[in-house]
């Protein structure tokens, strides 16, 4: 925005009111940022001592009170990638249809209504759905594939939203130029529109990946278990996952106190993973915006 | 990135300027029939893909209903929704979810008492007051706050905030309605803040200029012109924030205390609907009464979020008409 409110000093009663309110606005913004840093700093300061090569690369031992979290890291990464594998083609395809083909009709209205309602469905309800549909009706059981499908449906609205925004940002002149050179509409979309929107689409996908990696409720009954003796060998195996591991260690079992350092360590690994992906996406996006501005 | 639920709010920009095939140039005859079929195939497969969202929502509703409706063969809807006792594993069991509903509603209301002022004020600061440089740093921070996994916020609430509350207020347990509301507030603030900020930024600059030219102070401009003009967008933001709070699971599961009672004070432990579903589904016998009752609780929760979503949409529609 090129506009900013004037900074002239207002005197008298109105000036005092303004000073008080503006301070409140600043404080509110400050508290929120502070909350972010408080959580991150707390987890880092308590968790850093638990991090070691052994912690990251070994199987848990002695009924979870010792050893590492390798199966959780592998489980979370494969769940998130699987979810993206489901949501990316569907999400990008939907976004292309909505932005490039659809006119404001009834069907499109229903599609948009469905997407925005899907975005509002509570994560635990996705879990219930995954349990009833993927695990039971499709007979996939509690497995990596059920968890990934459930997470994939959950991430769909995020990817659609981000991709649509990226497609909208492609200037119309690109489309006109391509059509003017004799390309068909589909050729234009494939070779001009999507490639120029791709960085934006990928940024949105990284954000969705991070979100899928951090979710617990959708995988609680569909993919994640507290303990597996081995690493998953097929997509139909149950997996361990970082968020679920934190939850179970922190709330259930008889060793809550003893495993505290493992809980902090696992939480640190999870936020490093999730915030790392988000930060990466945010940095790429701000570079893109700067590039577009020029 | 715009908030995923905000797609309805941002006033729809014109569709990309594809030439109108009816009035525009005639279809390219040089490329012939193969391209025409290819074009048709591309469009219709993309259309089919975009129906998956409808299918997904439809299947979610269908399976909730299928697995939830058997509940009403052993408990009436009235007793289910208004029953005071939730003892699903007792003999005979009690399936009354009123304590879970009041738990959800109270934690959502109290968290929005914190999240609404804080989120909206942050949005006003970011959009109206903050120098661009500061806003550029603060906005990603708010986004990162949104991306913190809920289990981490719940964990932080359990090990850091709850003991603090217990000490400060001298109460038997820090895991209660109040602590859960605070943690939940920080989960809905990013939603409220991002959408409100979008709404504020879409208020035309001329409104602000006119107000300032009439002699209003910057604060008067914000409170009497900019915020009222963005009000329905802000309303949408608040409703979506509350919708997020009522559906949030891990935080209430870990921090709310877990007692299925109708709370009498803000320091009572509660058991909101998502917490009950998440905690009990693992132990409920497959397709037993308890299992079905948890799906019926899922239906209730789903209806709440649909209601919030429809309210948000109608608020944003008003916004669009005005804009």
Interface residues (C-beta under 8 A of the other chain):
Chain A: X1 X2 X3 X4 X5 X6 X10 X14 X15 X17 X18 X21 X22 X24 X25 X26 X28 X29 X31 X32 X33 X35 X36 X39 X42 X43 X89 X90 X93 X94 X96 X97 X98 X99 X100 X101 X102 X103 X104 X110 X111 X112 X113 X114 X115 X116 X117 X118 X119 X120 X121 X122 X123 X124 X125 X126 X127 X128 X129 X131 X132 X133 X137 X153 X156 X157 X158 X160 X161 X162 X164 X165 X167 X168 X170 X172 X175 X176 X179 X182 X184 X185 X186 X189 X203 X204 X207 X210 X211 X213 X214 X215 X216 X217 X220 X221 X243 X244 X246 X247 X250 X251 X260 X263 X267 X270 X271 X274 X275 X278 X279 X282 X285 X286
Chain B: X1 X2 X3 X4 X5 X6 X7 X8 X12 X13 X15 X16 X17 X18 X19 X28 X30 X31 X35 X38 X39 X42 X43 X45 X46 X47 X49 X50 X51 X52 X53 X54 X56 X57 X58 X59 X60 X63 X64 X66 X67 X117 X118 X119 X121 X122 X124 X125 X126 X127 X128 X129 X130 X131 X132 X136 X138 X140 X141 X142 X143 X144 X145 X147 X148 X149 X150 X151 X152 X153 X154 X155 X156 X158 X159 X160 X186 X189 X193 X201 X205 X208 X209 X212 X217 X218 X219 X220 X221 X222 X223 X240 X243 X244 X246 X247 X248 X249 X250 X253 X254 X274 X277 X278 X281 X282 X294 X295 X298 X301 X302 X305 X306 X308 X309 X313
